[in-house]
């Protein structure tokens, strides 16, 4: 029997060796490719929407007193849509905080030229004029604002540029 066990051991060793050799000679299989998921086509925002987004970002930077970044965002806004009046309105506020009166006034005037019925622009321009001791001109802006169909607008909300500017000016 001991020869039988020895013979059985040799057979088992041979089978193990052959299975190892067979395993070494096979090439590994590449994993099955996953089905490709195609994303939906991107919808590009209109120039006005992109200008609004950049202006909103600029408003956030303005709120945090990061005027250089606010100006960068406003530059992108007007490059995207040169007729976007809210960007010029915010430019006016930013330049007012920076003390660049010439650019502030040009910005407010451009905003009014683009959107003569925008109550926020009239409000902010009037506020700027008041701050610069130009009360008569300011009063004309406030009167123009109150003559508009909806004079109570976003200018009274805590997130409006005028409200933020007044808060920053009082610091």
C-alpha positions as CSV (number, residue, x, y, z in Angstrom):
1,X,0.0,0.0,0.0
2,X,2.8,2.4,0.6
3,X,3.6,2.3,-3.1
4,X,0.0,2.9,-3.9
5,X,0.1,6.1,-1.7
6,X,3.3,7.1,-3.2
7,X,1.9,6.6,-6.7
8,X,-1.2,8.6,-5.7
9,X,0.9,11.4,-4.3
10,X,2.9,11.6,-7.6
11,X,-0.3,11.7,-9.6
12,X,-1.6,14.6,-7.4
13,X,1.7,16.5,-7.7
14,X,1.6,16.0,-11.5
15,X,-2.0,17.3,-11.7
16,X,-1.1,20.3,-9.6
17,X,1.9,21.1,-11.7
18,X,-0.1,20.8,-14.9
19,X,-2.8,23.0,-13.6
20,X,-0.2,25.6,-12.7
21,X,1.3,25.4,-16.1
22,X,-2.0,25.7,-17.8
23,X,-2.8,28.8,-15.7
24,X,0.5,30.4,-16.6
25,X,-0.1,29.9,-20.3
26,X,-3.6,31.4,-20.5
27,X,-3.8,35.1,-21.1
28,X,-5.9,37.1,-18.7
29,X,-9.2,38.2,-20.0
30,X,-9.9,41.9,-20.2
31,X,-12.9,43.0,-18.1
32,X,-16.1,43.4,-20.1
33,X,-16.4,47.0,-21.2
34,X,-19.1,48.9,-19.4
35,X,-21.9,50.3,-21.6
36,X,-21.0,53.9,-22.4
37,X,-23.4,56.4,-20.9
38,X,-23.8,59.4,-23.1
39,X,-24.5,62.6,-21.1
40,X,-27.3,64.8,-22.3
41,X,-26.1,67.6,-24.6
42,X,-25.2,70.8,-22.7
43,X,-27.5,73.7,-23.1
44,X,-25.6,76.9,-23.3
45,X,-26.9,79.8,-21.4
46,X,-27.9,82.9,-23.4
47,X,-25.6,85.9,-23.3
48,X,-28.1,87.7,-21.0
49,X,-28.1,84.7,-18.6
50,X,-24.3,84.5,-18.5
51,X,-24.1,88.3,-18.0
52,X,-26.6,88.0,-15.1
53,X,-24.6,85.1,-13.6
54,X,-21.4,87.1,-13.7
55,X,-23.1,90.2,-12.3
56,X,-24.6,88.1,-9.5
57,X,-21.1,86.8,-8.7
58,X,-19.8,90.4,-8.8
59,X,-22.5,91.3,-6.3
60,X,-21.2,88.6,-4.0
61,X,-17.6,89.9,-4.2
62,X,-18.8,93.5,-3.8
63,X,-20.6,92.3,-0.7
64,X,-17.4,90.9,0.7
65,X,-15.4,94.1,-0.3
66,X,-13.4,92.2,-2.9
67,X,-13.7,94.9,-5.4
68,X,-11.0,93.8,-7.8
69,X,-12.7,90.4,-8.3
70,X,-16.1,92.1,-8.6
71,X,-14.7,94.2,-11.4
72,X,-13.3,91.1,-13.1
73,X,-16.7,89.5,-13.0
74,X,-18.4,92.7,-14.3
75,X,-15.9,92.8,-17.1
76,X,-16.9,89.3,-18.1
77,X,-20.6,90.3,-17.8
78,X,-20.3,93.2,-20.2
79,X,-18.1,91.3,-22.5
80,X,-20.8,88.7,-22.7
81,X,-23.7,91.2,-23.1
82,X,-22.6,94.8,-23.5
83,X,-26.3,95.9,-23.1
84,X,-26.8,94.3,-19.6
85,X,-27.7,97.4,-17.5
86,X,-27.5,95.7,-14.1
87,X,-23.8,95.2,-14.7
88,X,-23.3,98.9,-15.2
89,X,-25.4,99.7,-12.2
90,X,-23.1,97.5,-10.0
91,X,-20.0,98.9,-11.7
92,X,-21.3,102.3,-10.4
93,X,-21.5,101.0,-6.9
94,X,-18.1,99.3,-7.0
95,X,-16.4,102.4,-8.4
96,X,-18.2,104.5,-5.8
97,X,-16.7,102.4,-3.0
98,X,-13.3,102.6,-4.6
99,X,-13.6,106.4,-4.8
100,X,-13.4,106.5,-8.6
101,X,-16.1,109.1,-9.1
102,X,-15.6,109.5,-12.8
103,X,-16.0,105.8,-13.5
104,X,-18.9,105.5,-11.1
105,X,-20.8,108.3,-12.8
106,X,-20.1,106.9,-16.2
107,X,-21.3,103.5,-15.1
108,X,-24.6,104.9,-13.6
109,X,-25.2,107.0,-16.7
110,X,-24.6,104.0,-19.0
111,X,-27.0,101.9,-16.9
112,X,-29.7,104.6,-17.1
113,X,-29.2,104.9,-20.9
114,X,-29.7,101.1,-21.2
115,X,-32.5,100.8,-18.8
116,X,-34.3,104.2,-18.2
117,X,-37.2,102.5,-16.4
118,X,-35.1,100.5,-14.0
119,X,-36.0,101.7,-10.5
120,X,-32.8,100.1,-9.0
121,X,-30.6,102.2,-11.2
122,X,-32.5,105.4,-10.4
123,X,-32.3,104.6,-6.7
124,X,-28.6,103.8,-6.7
125,X,-27.7,106.8,-8.9
126,X,-29.8,109.0,-6.6
127,X,-28.1,107.6,-3.5
128,X,-24.7,108.2,-5.1
129,X,-25.6,111.8,-5.9
130,X,-26.8,112.3,-2.3
131,X,-23.5,111.1,-1.0
132,X,-21.7,113.6,-3.2
133,X,-23.8,116.6,-2.0
134,X,-25.8,116.8,-5.3
135,X,-29.2,116.7,-3.6
136,X,-31.1,118.3,-6.5
137,X,-29.9,115.8,-9.0
138,X,-30.5,113.0,-6.4
139,X,-34.1,114.2,-5.8
140,X,-34.8,114.1,-9.5
141,X,-33.6,110.4,-9.6
142,X,-35.8,109.5,-6.6
143,X,-38.8,111.3,-8.2
144,X,-38.1,109.4,-11.5
145,X,-38.0,106.2,-9.5
146,X,-41.2,106.8,-7.7
147,X,-42.9,107.7,-11.0
148,X,-42.2,104.2,-12.4
149,X,-44.9,101.6,-12.3
150,X,-43.2,99.5,-9.6
151,X,-41.0,101.9,-7.6
152,X,-40.8,99.5,-4.6
153,X,-38.5,96.9,-6.1
154,X,-35.4,94.9,-5.2
155,X,-33.7,98.1,-4.1
156,X,-35.4,97.8,-0.8
157,X,-34.3,94.1,-0.3
158,X,-31.4,93.4,1.9
159,X,-29.5,91.8,-1.0
160,X,-29.8,94.7,-3.4
161,X,-26.6,96.6,-4.3
162,X,-27.9,99.9,-2.9
163,X,-28.6,98.3,0.5
164,X,-25.2,96.6,0.5
165,X,-23.5,99.9,-0.5
166,X,-25.2,101.8,2.3
167,X,-24.1,99.1,4.7
168,X,-20.5,99.3,3.4
169,X,-20.5,103.1,3.4
170,X,-21.5,103.2,7.1
171,X,-18.6,101.0,8.2
